């Protein structure tokens, strides 16, 4: 009976999220389910997860859908070996470390505008002084949870991450971020256009000798990654500069980011939340290549961060 309940709950999780999956989910004697994470970056990762881990991973995939950053994945259930129906054999969990994240986090307007206000001439000229521009951009976003900005105004940042060690030992995947089109106060009664900004990054970009990094602390459920920007879009610091505002990155830039998995599904996260450091926040106290993972400063408000094993 318990196994049937676990299978039903797991199937409901995937159905509610609107994800693509295979045959009806089956649970092992220990409540584990074998799933494959297929992503549009061309990578695939097979995992053995329990019901709680599946809920968290599903939330991350759903976060990629709800808060798009150019990365999307689907979860597919894998048929279990026939021996599982006649014994108590357990599924073998992957030994490959990974971080999967989909969702949205908040950043104070003062921080983002500071990243772009070094170009006051043409950027501040975009301040909304009339209905023409105002009608084409969203109103400023005010959220009481944004404590990083004294004005209470924030911008939201979408993130999609799938970085893992493949079966052949190769580090692969994608780390994307998007700041959708928003506005922030300019301090003079007007508003400054913030976004759209976007970058795509990979740990091992094609046609380069660059090799990134992924380190995982299995005790604290933290991860640090290094990826390299392969594509940018949005407003530039100067037209034609190739450096995108907000994130201040260009093609080839190194991206240092770190993550903390609270080990709880989003509905369980109250005082203890998933947290991260990612552009435009500098991850200054993490050193991926030496295995040092510092403190993460920003709460992830929506979606979910998964760090394994």
Order of alpha helices (4+ residues) and beta strands (2+ residues): alpha-beta-beta-alpha-beta-beta-alpha-alpha-alpha-beta-beta-beta-beta-beta-beta-beta-beta-beta-beta-beta
